[in-house]
Every structure is written in structure tokens, then in C-alpha cells.
Amino acid sequence: MKGIQWFNNWRILVKRFASARIWSLLAFLQVLILVALLLNWPPIFLTLAVPDAEATYWLSLKQEFEAQNPDIRINLIKLAEPQGDVTSELRRLCDINLITGTSDCDLIYTDVIWVPEFADKGVLMNLSNRIPESELAKFLTSDVQSGQYQGELYRIPFRSEVSLLYYRKDLLEQAGYKPPTTFQQLREMSKALQQQGLAKWGYLWQGRQYEGLAAMFIEVLHGHGGFWINPQTLEVGIDQPEALAAVKFLIGTIEEKISPPKTYNEAESFAEFKQGNAVFLRNWHDVWIKANADNSPIRGRVGIQPMRLHTEVGSGGGCNGSWGLGIANSSKYPEQAWKAIKYLTSEEAQRQFMQSTSYLPSRKALFQDPKLLKAVDNSILRPPIPQYAEASEILQRYLSAVLKKQLSPEQAMKEAAQETRQLLRTSQF
């Protein structure tokens, strides 16, 4: 009996000792956590502005990053209700001061068209020495190039974008047509299906006076064998015969009632297409999910292909609309901002973002369709020049005048070219 009692007493002592050690260990861990929090407090706050349509998906990336980096917080600013021209709205929201080279944002989420201007004016930090070539090679070549200016890197690719041609595959199959590859085929198919009463309109595109007009036109221009501005020589080509042919194609679609006389932006042209009122639509990749949503009248009846319309002398291609992340030169926290960019542009983060949205990745490994990868990597860049905003405004203004029949194509493009040349000459001094 004494032996049993001794054993029980010993067991109680062991339990008490073990319990004391556990509590001591827990207390020690609590102290470590408290010290870690104190060392990282207060956290650094980085400011990042994103379009409202993407904010929900950015929020999850922000939370993942902050969980891994408790000493850094991202202040996410949402651009609410953009009026069609999301890229210009976001540019204004960042309050980028091109005179002083400052920005209210630490991280700058930028469209492809603003990189040369931001870099030239000193708004963006040079990131060339922060990323090895082996890592850069994992991104699409076109997206890397669109983040460079004068041989230096200022933007890390986050998501790709290329314009696409949507079509009613049920109507084409019914008529025995294959998707068009030339402008002439598109016109002929549109008119034939309209005459059969199968569609109100043949082709919908963006003709409103904003950046979408310039993005759409450069595809038609390229498809007719023309060019806008040569970034190396600053030669202007929008008054050449190929450019006039491109303008006349667009006017012709309206005059032949293939396209409506009303000018649209991306959202408006999709709304018309979604109602089943057109055969073809030029738009961006995010339309695919919207067209096949549960409540979409055209669900399952839409086909898609890269924008590749051309003439005998042109080569087809879609406009590059890629987005990426840069660091403001005025940021007080460049190292923390770079840590955020490394995570946000990582394969893990891009995969999460792409699975939640209809956007395309910028990392090659995440593409499953080789044809789509090729289309994105061979997309058409708008002129990568610091004066792009002014040059685009000139082109938009004169194209709009033509579409409204205020000017003839010849007069409009001649004046647009002259004004663009004057802009480029003045900017060189």
C-alpha cells in the first residue's frame, strides 16, 4: 500500500512540474509575441489606389501580405464609380504632380501608357537594380518592355491585358461562317446576318472621346499597315494613306449601318452586345465572365479570339492594356514598398488574383492557353513616349470630329498630324 501511495504522490508531483513548465513556456511565448509587436509598432503604412471594380480582390492580397509582414500595412484607396476612363481617373486619384515629381501614393498602380511620362518626370523610382534578370524573364516580354523607359525598368508587371474580338458563335455557325480574320470579312458577315434579321448591329466598338478611342484606333491603324508615332524617331504617321484607310473603315461601318451612329465606351458597347443586338464586339478580356454570367442573355452563345483583323498590307493585333506596380520616388518607405511589390507580383499572388477575376496574368507560367500567351506577348503598344497624354488627346479630338462629321478624314488627320509634330518638337527643347 505504501508503494502505491508513493507512486501516486510521485505522479502528482510530475504532473505539477510538467504543468508548471507548460505555463512557463506559454508565458515565455507571450513575452516573445509582445516584444515582436512592440518592435514592429507602429507599423509602416503604404498607400495604394486601385479601381473600385478590383478592390475586393486587392483586399484579399492586402490581407495575405499583412499577415506575412505584420510591420507593414497597405492603405487601400478605392476609385469609386469610374466613368468609363478608369486609367485617367486612377491617374488623377493618385494626385500625381508631374511638376514636382511627387505622388500621394507610395505604390503606383499604373496602366502601360503612363510609364514613360512618370519615369521622365521623376515620379517613378528606377527598379532596374532591384530584380535579377532571371526573375524578370518569368514575366511576359511585352509586359516587361512596357514597364521600361530608355532602357531602365520602372514598373513590375502585375496583370496583362489585350483587346479581343467577341462574336456570337451561334449566329456564325448558323450561317456557316468561321470567325473573321480581315476587316472585309467582318463587314461582309455583319451585313449578311443583318439582312437576314439575325442582328440589329454587326460590329460594336469604342468611339467616345476618351482613351478607349485611341486604344481601339491603334488596332485598326496597325491592321491597315499604318502607325501613329515611331518612339525612336518621333515620326508621325497618322496622315499617311494607311491611316486614312483606317479612319474610313470606321466611318464606313457607321454609314453602312454595320455599327450604330452612337459612340460608346467599353461598358456601353458591352451592354448593347449583352442584349443580343450585335454579332461582333471589340472589348477587353474581363467581358468574358460578364457575357457568361448566370443572368446573361447570351450565356454560352459567345465566342472569343484575339483581335487580329487586318488588310493585305497590315498585320492584326490587339492593343496592350497591361498594368503593373511601381514605387513613387517621393515615398518615405521604398524598402517596404519593394517588399510589397515582390509579394503582389509573385506567382502566388497573381494566381490568386486571376482565379478570382477574368484578368490575365503577366507571369508566363500561369498561362494555360499557348495561343492566348502568344497574342498577349505580341500585342500592340501605344507610343511609349513621355508626351503620350497630350498626343492621345490630339488624336481623340480629331477622330471624334470625324465621327461627328465635323471634319473630313483628310482634313482631320492632316491637322492631327501637324499638331502632334508640333507637340513633339516643342517637347524636345
N, C-alpha and C positions, 0 to 999 in steps of 0.2 A: 504493500500500500504506500509506504514511504517513497518507493521508487517511482510509482505512478504519479504521486503528488509532486515529487521533484521534477519529473518530466513536464508536467503541466505548467509548473511555475517557470521552467526554462523556456517553454514555448511562448508564454505570455511576454516574457522579457524580450525574446527575439522579435515578436510582433511589434512591441512598443518601440524597439530600436529601429526596426525597418520603417515603421510609420513615421518616426521622428526624422529619419533620413529622407523619406519621400517629401515630407513637409519642408525640410530644409532645402531640398533640391528645387521644389516648386517656388519657394521664396527667392532662391538664388536666380532662377529663370525670370521671375517677375522683376527683379532688380535689373537684370540684363536688358529686358524689354524696355523698362523705364529709362535706362541710360541711353539706349538706342533712340528712343523717341525724343529725349532731351537733346541729344546730339544733332538730330535731324529736325529740330524745331526752332523757329518756324520754318515750314517747307518753302521752297522756291516756287513761285507761280509764273508759268509761261502762258502767254496769250495766243490763241489760235482762232481765227474766224473761218467758218465753213458755211456752205449753203444750207438753208433750213431743211431742204429735201434729204440731205445726207447726215444731218445732225444726230439722228438716232443711232446710226451705225458708227459714227465717230465716238459717240458716248461710250459704247462698249469697249472700243480700243483705248480710250482715255482711262477707263476703269482698270483694264488689264495692265496698262503701263504703270499707273499709280500704285497698283498692288505690288508690282515688282520694284518700284522706286518710290518708297514712302517719303523721301525727302524732296520730291518734285510733284507739283500739281499743275494740271493744264486747265486754264480758264477758257472754256469753250464758248465762243460768241457765235450765235446763230443768225444768219442772214434771213430774216423773215420775209416771206411772200415776194420773191424776186419777180419783177415784171418782164419776164422773157429773157433779158440780157443779164444772166446771172454772173457772168465773168466781170462785167463792168461794175455791177452792183457790189460784188465782193471786193473789187479793187478800191472802190470808194469807202467801203466799210472799214477796211484796214487803215484808212486815213493816211495813205502813203504820201509823204511830202517829197516830191521829186526835186525840189529846190535844195532842201537841207539834207536829203538822203536819209530821212528818218521814217519810222513807222510805229504805230501804236501796237503792232503785233510783234511778238518775238519770233514765232513761227509763221511764215508766209506761205499760204496755200495758193498756188498760182497756176493759172492757165498758161499754156505754151506761149501765147502771143506776148506776154508781158516780160518774159525773162530778159531779152536784150535791153529793153528800156530800164528795167530795175537794176540790172547789172551796170549799165553805162552810167546811170545817175548815182551809183553807190548805195542803193537801197539794200541790195542783197550781198551777203558775205560770200567770198570765194571759198568753195568747198573742195577744191581740187586735191589738196593735200590730206584731206580727212578720210578718203575712201580709196582702198587699193584697186588697181586695175582688174585684179581677179574677181573682186566683188562687183565692180561696175559691169563686167562682162555678163553677169547674170541677168541684167536688165535688157529690154529691147533696145537695139541700136538707135532706132528713131527717137525713142523717149529720152535716151541719154543725150543725143545730139541736140534735141530741142531744149535741154537744160543748160546748154553751153553758150558762151559768148566770147568771141575772139580767143578760142582755144582753151578757155577756163570753164570750170563747172560751177554753176550757181544754184542748181535745183536737182534734188534727188527724185527720181520717178516714183510716183505713188500709184496712179491708175492710168491706163491707156484709154483712148477714145478714138474712134474713127467713124465717119459717117457711113451709113448703109442704105441700100435700096430695099424697101419693103414692098411686097406685092401680094395681091390676092391670088394665091395659088389655085384656089378653086375655080376662079374665072379663067385663068390661063389654061388650066387643064381642060376645062370645058371647051375652050376654043382650040385646043391642040397646040398651044404656044409654049415655048421654053422662055425662061426669063431673058430679057433683052441684054445685049452687050453694047449696042450702039444707040446713039440718040435717035437715029432714023427708025430703028426697030421699036423703040419706046413710043414714038409718035404714031407709027402705023398700028401697033397693038392697041394703043389707047383709043384711037379714032374708031377702030373696028368694034371694040367692045362697047363704046359709047353708042354707036349706031345700032347695035343690037339691043340697046336699052338695058344693058347689064350694069352700067355705072354712070353716075352723073358726071364725074370728072375722070380724066385719065391720069394726070400727074400732079401731085401736090409738092410744093417746095416753099422755101422761106424767102419772101420778098419784101418784108417790112424793113424800114431803115434802121438797122442795128447790126451788131457784129455777125449775127446769123446770116445776113445777106452776103457779107464778104466771104464767109466760110463756104456758103453754098456756091457762090460765083466762081471761086478759085477752082472748084472741081470741074465746072462746065468749061472754064477757060483752059484748064490743063487738058481736058478731054478733046478740045478743039486744036490742041497743039500750041497754045499760047502761054504767056507768062505775065505776071504782074510786075514785080520788081526783082531784078537779079541782086541778091545781097552782097555779092563780091564786087560787082562793077557799078551797082546802083542804076543800071539801065532800066528804063521803064517801057513796058510793052503793051499797055492797055489801049493804045490807039492803033495797034497793028491789025492787019486783016483777020488774024485768028481771034483776036479779042472781039472785034466787031461781029464775027460769026457767032461767037458765044452769046453775046447780048441779043442778037437777032433770033437765036434759038429760043431764048426765054420769052421774048416778045411774041414769037410765033406760037408758042404754046397757049398764050392768052388769046391772041387773035383767032386761033383755030378752035378756041373753047376747049382745049385739052386741059388747061389749067384755069382756075377761076380768076376773075379780074381783081378780087380782093387779095391784099397782101397779108401773109400770115407770119407768125413766129413758129418756133418748134411745137409748143403746146397747142396752138390753134390748128396747125396743119394736122397734127395727130388726132385732135378731136374730130375733125372732118373725116379723116380716114377711118377712125374707130366706128363711126356711124354707118360705115359700109358705102360711102359716097364716092370712093375713088379706087382706081386699080393700083396705082403706084404712089409711093411716098418716099421722099428723101428725108432722113432723120438720123438721130444718134442711137446708140446701142440700147439705152435704157427703155426705149419704146417697146422692145421685145416682150418684156414681162407685162407691161401695161396692156399690150394687144392680146395677151393670152391669159389675162386675169379672169377669175370666175364670172365676173359681171360684164365681161367684154362681149359685144355682139359679134365680133369677128374672131373669137377664140377658136384656135385650131384651123383657121382658114387663111393664115398669113404665112408667106414665105419670106426669106431674107437672103441677101447676098451683098458682098462688098460693092461700094459704088465704083463701077468700072466702065461706065458709059463713055464712049469715045467716037471719034470720026476716023476716017482713013489716015489722017495725019497726026492724030492725037493719041495719047495713052491714058487709059482710065485710072482713076484712083480716088480714094476718099480723103477728106480733109482730116488732118491730125488735130485732135482736140484733147491731147493728154494733159494731165495735171500732176503736180509734184510739190515737194516741200523744200523751202529754203529758210535761211536764218537771216533775220534783219540785222544789218550792220550796227544798228542802234541798240540792239538787245544787250541788256546788262548780264545775261546769263547764257553766253554762247555754248559753253560746255554742256550745260543741262539741256539746251535746245538740241544740240547734236545727239545727245543720248536719246532724246525723244524721237528724232528723225530716224535714227538707226532702228528703233523698235517699230515705228509706224510704217516704215517702208520694208520691213523684214518679210520674209516669205510667210511666216506665221500670221502676221497682221494682215497682209494682203489677202491671204486665203480666207480669213475670217470675214473681211470686208466684202470680197467678191461673192462669197456664198450667201451673204445677206442681201446683196444688191444685184443689179443687172450689169454693173460696170465690169470693165475688162481689167485684168492685172497688168502690171508693167514688167513682171518677172517672167522670163521665158518658161521656167519650169511649171508654171501654173496654167499654161495653155494646153488644152486637150485637142483643139482643132488646128492642125497644121496650116490649113488654108486661111483661117482667121488670123493666125500668127503672122503669116506672110502678108496679108492685107494690111495689118496694123503696122508692120515694120516697113512697108513700102508706101505709107500714107504720104499725102502732100502737105508740106509745111507752108503756112502763110509766111510772107517775107520776114525773116528773123533780123529785124533792124530796130534800133532804138526809137525811130520815128514812126513805129507801126501804128500807134493810136491815131496820129494825125493822117497818115496815109490811108488807113481804113476809113476814117471819117470822110475823106475826099471821095473815095470810091463809092461808099454807101450813098452819099449825097447825089452823085451824078447817076448812079444806077437807078435810084429812086425817082429821079427826074425823068428818066427814060420810061420806066414802068408806068408813070403817071401821065405820059405823053406830053410832058412839058418841054422836052428836048428830043431831037432825033438821036439815034445811036451814034452817028458820025460826030455830031457836034458835041454830045455829052462826053464821049470817050476822048475826043481831042482835048477838050478843056480839062478833063480829069487828069490826063497825062501831063499837060502843061503845068497844072497846079502841083502835081506830085513831083515833077522835076524841080520846080522852084523850091518846094519844101526841102528836098534832099540837098540842093545847092546851098540853101541858107543854113542848113544844119551842119554843114561841113566847116563853117567858119566860127 
